[in-house]
């Protein structure tokens, strides 16, 4: 059969051309993409964007399957969409690496990959840690561990990694100074590899290098996202990761009020600021709970849809939004989607830091809790200091602004049961006890 093809297509008979075809399927990792030689249970690959973390993880899984070292694999990403779009179907995902005839069969409805030798990989979302409670595995590939919303997903995964003689983890993530990452770095069974975006410039789009790298290079955000540095908390920041971690919860009590706060971007487009959209609730004991961070880069109608979607999902009482830049446009966008949505406009009479300081005090008092983790929001919080400079930071803290507006609405504006209303109620009760016969308005 091959000889017939070679006669029909003469250039296939040339050894050099055959070598070119084989070359297409060869994996030539850099030294930093090769598994550590020392004994390890967890391989922690901390690297910047574009380093090749996904390709490294996919190639390691492929090699483990083909050599028979892995038969039952867990593929875990921050969300189910991430697992499918990046680990499976992405340009460097498992469906794209290795010779085509050796690639696995993918069953999206079953969240499952199956290889010809019987090895099976199952997709999981770190947003659903209980789904990891029962399954057993001999290999787990964990992508963007530092962005997992519920760290207990890691605990459930560890309990299930018990098949075979040498069950292992490979973790591919951009570093963040969260508790779990620090614990892994201190664990002697964890082998650590570090890498930078610049290590892979030969395989990155020139537009990415020209725009993204130039914009963030040298900034604190760039050091984390491009250079792969694990940064300590910024001196003078209003929040710290330890402060947020100490008050983190996995559930919340009944809430008496819930608001969606918006800090709208003045422009839209790929390089525009984000629109901050944060949902916060308050309980009867005077504690607040951050429920969702739906921030992102949106066109005006898109962020209006996102805000109303969050309002409905959390059965919120109202939407509040800063209108200094957008004016009446903010309310107009919201009412285009839902004419009856309760809306309150807020105006920034003080600077960002002055508005944020009373909210940071609520955290210091242990009165604000995060329901799970919100990686991007928390990174902004822990980089926000009294001398915050947008140009030096490389971004606008729109998520923090939305958080501040939400907590200000719930805790720092007068409302029945708190503040001035509570003081007036107590005074009225005192007057009633002193002069019980008098009529009171």
C-alpha positions in Angstrom: 0.0 0.0 0.0 2.8 2.4 1.0 4.7 1.6 -2.2 1.6 2.3 -4.3 1.3 5.7 -2.6 5.0 6.4 -3.2 4.6 5.7 -7.0 1.5 7.9 -7.1 3.1 10.7 -5.1 6.8 10.5 -5.9 8.0 13.0 -3.3 6.7 10.7 -0.5 9.5 8.3 -1.5 12.2 10.8 -0.5 13.6 10.0 3.0 14.0 13.7 3.7 10.3 14.3 3.1 9.3 11.3 5.2 11.5 12.8 8.0 9.5 16.1 7.7 6.2 14.3 8.1 7.5 12.5 11.3 8.9 15.8 12.6 5.4 17.2 12.7 4.5 14.8 15.6 7.7 15.1 17.6 7.7 16.8 21.0 10.9 18.7 21.6 10.5 20.2 25.1 12.8 22.8 26.5 14.6 21.7 29.7 12.1 23.5 31.8 9.3 21.5 30.2 10.8 18.1 31.0 9.7 16.2 34.2 12.0 16.6 37.2 14.6 13.8 37.6 14.3 13.7 41.4 11.7 11.6 43.2 8.5 13.6 43.4 4.7 13.1 44.0 3.7 16.5 42.7 5.3 18.4 39.8 4.4 22.1 40.3 5.0 24.1 37.1 4.8 27.8 38.0 5.2 29.8 34.9 3.9 33.0 33.1 1.4 33.2 30.3 2.5 31.7 27.0 5.3 29.7 28.6 3.8 26.4 27.3 2.3 25.1 30.5 -0.7 23.5 28.7 1.4 21.8 26.1 3.7 20.4 28.9 0.7 19.0 30.8 -0.8 17.5 27.8 2.4 15.9 26.6 3.1 14.5 30.1 -0.4 12.9 30.2 0.1 11.5 26.7 3.4 10.0 27.5 2.1 8.4 30.8 -0.8 6.8 28.9 1.3 5.5 26.0 3.9 3.9 28.4 1.2 2.4 30.5 2.1 4.4 33.6 -1.4 6.0 33.8 -4.7 4.2 33.3 -7.2 6.4 35.2 -6.5 10.2 34.9 -8.3 13.2 36.4 -8.2 16.4 34.4 -9.2 19.3 36.7 -9.5 23.0 35.7 -11.1 26.0 37.5 -14.3 25.5 35.5 -15.8 22.8 33.3 -15.5 25.2 30.3 -11.8 25.7 31.1 -11.2 21.9 31.2 -12.9 21.4 27.8 -11.7 24.5 26.0 -8.1 24.4 27.2 -7.1 21.0 28.4 -9.0 19.0 25.8 -9.9 21.1 22.7 -7.3 23.9 22.9 -4.4 24.2 20.5 -2.1 22.5 23.0 -4.8 20.2 24.5 -4.9 16.5 24.5 -6.8 16.3 21.2 -4.0 18.2 19.5 -0.8 16.5 20.7 0.9 13.3 19.4 0.3 11.4 16.2 -3.4 11.7 15.1 -3.9 7.9 15.1 -2.9 7.7 18.8 -5.1 10.5 20.0 -8.0 9.6 22.4 -11.7 9.4 21.6 -13.6 12.2 23.2 -17.1 11.9 24.5 -18.2 15.4 25.6 -21.5 14.3 27.1 -19.6 11.9 29.4 -16.7 14.3 30.1 -14.4 11.5 29.1 -11.4 10.7 27.0 -10.6 7.1 26.1 -7.4 5.8 24.5 -7.0 2.7 22.4 -5.1 0.9 25.2 -8.0 1.4 27.6 -6.7 4.4 29.5 -9.5 6.8 30.5 -9.3 10.5 31.5 -12.3 12.2 33.1 -12.9 16.0 33.2 -13.7 17.7 36.5 -14.4 21.3 37.5 -12.8 22.7 40.7 -16.1 24.5 41.1 -17.7 21.2 42.0 -15.3 19.6 44.6 -17.9 17.0 45.7 -17.7 15.3 42.3 -14.1 14.4 43.2 -15.1 12.7 46.4 -15.6 9.2 45.0 -13.5 8.5 41.8 -10.0 7.0 42.1 -7.0 7.9 39.9 -3.4 7.2 39.3 -2.6 10.5 37.7 -4.1 14.0 38.0 -3.4 17.0 35.8 -4.5 20.2 37.6 -4.5 23.3 35.5 -4.4 26.9 36.9 -4.6 25.6 40.5 -4.1 29.1 41.9 -7.4 30.2 40.3 -9.5 27.3 41.7 -12.5 28.9 43.6 -12.8 26.1 46.1 -9.4 24.8 47.5 -11.2 21.8 49.0 -11.3 20.4 45.4 -7.6 19.8 45.9 -8.2 17.9 49.1 -10.9 15.7 47.5 -8.5 15.0 44.6 -5.7 13.9 47.0 -8.0 11.4 48.7 -8.8 9.9 45.3 -5.3 9.7 43.9 -4.6 6.2 45.3 -4.4 3.8 42.3 -1.2 2.1 41.1 2.3 2.0 42.7 3.2 5.7 42.0 0.2 8.0 41.7 1.2 11.5 40.8 0.0 15.1 40.2 1.2 17.5 37.6 0.1 21.1 38.3 0.4 23.8 35.6 -0.4 27.3 36.9 0.4 30.9 36.9 1.6 31.7 40.4 -0.5 33.5 43.0 0.5 33.9 46.7 -2.4 31.9 48.0 -2.2 29.5 51.0 -2.3 26.3 48.9 0.5 27.3 46.6 2.7 28.3 49.6 2.0 24.9 51.2 3.0 23.1 48.1 6.2 25.0 47.9 7.1 24.0 51.4 6.3 20.3 50.8 9.5 18.2 50.2 7.5 15.8 48.0 6.8 18.6 45.5 9.2 19.3 42.6 9.0 22.9 41.4 9.8 24.2 37.9 9.6 27.9 37.1 9.3 29.6 33.8 8.7 32.9 32.0 6.8 34.0 29.0 10.1 35.1 27.5 11.2 31.4 27.5 8.8 30.7 24.6 9.0 33.8 22.4 9.8 31.7 19.3 6.3 30.2 19.4 4.3 33.3 20.5 2.4 35.6 18.2 4.3 38.9 17.4 1.1 40.9 18.2 1.0 39.3 21.7 4.7 40.2 22.3 4.3 43.7 20.9 1.2 44.7 22.8 0.7 42.6 26.0 4.3 42.2 27.0 5.1 45.8 26.2 2.1 47.0 28.2 2.7 44.9 31.4 6.5 44.3 31.3 8.0 45.7 34.5 4.7 46.1 36.3 3.7 44.1 39.4 1.0 42.3 37.3 3.5 41.6 34.6 6.0 40.1 37.1 3.3 37.6 38.1 1.5 36.9 34.8 4.6 37.1 32.5 7.6 36.3 34.6 5.9 33.7 36.8 7.0 35.3 40.1 5.3 34.4 43.3 4.9 37.9 44.8 4.6 38.7 48.4 1.8 41.0 49.6 2.5 44.6 48.5 3.7 46.7 51.5 1.0 49.1 52.4 -1.8 47.2 50.7 -5.2 47.7 52.2 -5.8 43.9 52.1 -3.5 40.8 52.3 -4.1 37.3 51.1 -3.8 36.0 54.7 -6.6 38.4 55.8 -8.9 37.2 53.0 -8.0 33.5 53.5 -8.8 33.7 57.2 -12.4 34.7 56.6 -13.1 32.5 53.6 -16.2 30.3 53.7 -17.8 27.6 51.7 -21.4 28.5 52.6 -23.4 31.5 53.8 -26.3 32.0 56.2 -29.6 33.5 55.2 -29.1 37.0 53.7 -31.3 40.0 54.4 -30.0 42.1 51.6 -28.0 41.5 48.4 -26.7 44.0 45.9 -24.9 43.9 42.5 -22.4 46.7 42.1 -21.1 47.9 38.8 -18.0 50.1 38.1 -18.5 50.6 34.3 -15.5 51.1 32.0 -15.5 54.3 30.1 -14.6 52.5 26.8 -14.9 49.1 25.3 -12.6 46.9 23.3 -9.7 44.4 23.7 -7.5 46.8 25.5 -10.1 48.8 27.4 -10.5 48.7 31.2 -12.6 46.0 32.7 -16.1 46.7 34.0 -16.3 45.6 37.6 -19.4 43.6 38.5 -19.4 42.2 42.1 -22.3 40.6 44.1 -22.3 41.0 47.9 -24.9 40.0 50.5 -25.4 40.9 54.2 -26.8 38.7 57.0 -28.7 39.5 60.2 -25.5 39.5 62.3 -23.8 42.3 60.3 -21.5 40.1 58.2 -21.0 40.5 54.5 -20.5 37.7 51.9 -18.9 38.2 48.5 -20.9 35.9 46.3 -19.7 36.5 42.7 -17.2 38.4 40.7 -18.7 38.7 37.2 -16.2 41.4 36.0 -14.7 41.4 32.6 -14.2 43.4 29.4 -17.6 44.0 27.9 -19.3 46.3 25.5 -21.9 48.4 27.3 -24.9 46.2 26.5 -22.9 43.1 27.4 -22.0 44.3 30.9 -25.6 45.4 31.4 -26.7 41.8 30.6 -24.0 40.4 32.9 -25.1 42.6 35.8 -28.8 41.7 35.4 -27.9 38.0 35.0 -26.1 38.2 38.4 -29.0 40.2 39.9 -31.5 37.5 38.9 -29.2 34.6 39.8 -28.7 35.9 43.3 -32.2 37.3 43.8 -30.6 40.6 44.6 -32.5 43.7 46.0 -30.9 46.2 43.6 -28.1 47.2 41.3 -25.9 50.1 42.2 -23.5 51.7 39.8 -21.0 54.5 39.7 -22.2 57.1 37.2 -19.3 59.7 37.2 -18.1 58.6 33.8 -21.2 57.1 32.2 -23.9 59.5 33.5 -27.4 58.4 32.5 -25.9 55.9 30.1 -25.5 53.3 32.9 -29.2 53.3 33.9 -30.2 53.4 30.2 -28.2 50.3 29.4 -29.7 48.4 32.4 -33.3 49.4 31.6 -32.8 48.4 28.0 -32.5 44.8 29.3 -34.9 45.0 32.2 -37.1 48.2 32.5 -38.1 47.3 36.0 -34.7 46.5 37.6 -34.2 48.4 40.9 -31.3 50.8 40.3 -29.4 53.3 42.4 -26.8 55.6 41.0 -23.8 56.4 43.2 -21.3 59.3 42.7 -17.6 59.2 43.6 -17.1 62.3 45.8 -13.8 61.0 47.1 -10.8 59.2 45.7 -10.5 55.5 45.3 -8.3 55.0 48.4 -10.6 57.2 50.6 -13.6 55.1 49.5 -11.8 51.8 50.0 -10.3 52.4 53.5 -13.6 52.0 55.5 -14.3 48.8 53.5 -10.9 47.4 54.3 -11.6 48.1 57.9 -14.6 45.7 57.7 -12.3 43.0 56.5 -9.9 43.7 59.4 -12.9 43.3 61.8 -13.6 39.9 60.3 -17.0 41.0 59.0 -16.6 40.3 55.3 -16.2 36.7 53.9 -15.5 35.4 50.4 -17.6 32.5 49.3 -14.8 30.5 47.7 -11.9 32.2 46.0 -12.0 35.1 43.4 -8.5 35.1 42.0 -8.6 38.2 39.9 -10.5 40.3 42.4 -8.3 39.2 45.3 -5.1 40.0 43.3 -6.4 43.5 42.7 -7.3 43.9 46.4 -3.9 42.8 47.6 -2.1 45.1 45.2 -4.2 48.1 46.1 -2.3 50.5 48.4 -2.6 54.1 49.6 -0.2 55.2 46.8 -1.8 53.1 44.1 -0.8 54.4 40.6 -2.7 53.1 37.6 0.2 53.6 35.2 2.7 51.9 37.4 0.3 49.0 38.1 -0.6 48.5 34.5 -4.4 48.2 35.1 -7.4 50.0 36.6 -8.7 48.4 39.8 -12.3 48.1 38.5 -13.1 44.9 40.4 -12.0 46.6 43.7 -14.1 49.6 42.9 -17.2 47.5 42.4 -16.5 45.6 45.6 -16.2 48.9 47.5 -19.5 50.2 46.1 -21.3 47.0 47.1 -20.1 47.0 50.6 -20.6 50.7 51.0 -24.2 50.3 50.0 -24.7 47.4 52.5 -22.7 48.7 55.4 -21.8 52.4 55.2 -25.1 53.9 53.9 -27.9 54.4 56.5 -30.4 51.6 56.4 -33.1 50.2 58.8 -31.4 48.2 61.5 -28.0 50.0 61.3 -26.3 53.3 61.5 -28.5 56.4 62.1 -31.7 54.4 61.9 -30.6 52.1 64.7 -29.6 55.2 66.8 -33.0 56.8 66.2 -34.8 53.6 67.1 -32.8 53.3 70.4 -33.5 57.0 71.2 -37.2 56.5 70.6 -37.3 53.5 72.9 -35.5 55.6 75.6 -38.0 58.4 75.3 -40.9 56.0 75.5 -39.6 54.5 78.8 -39.1 58.0 80.3 -42.4 59.5 79.2 -44.7 56.6 78.6 -47.8 58.8 78.6 -46.7 61.1 75.7 -47.8 60.6 72.1 -44.9 60.1 69.7 -44.9 60.7 66.0 
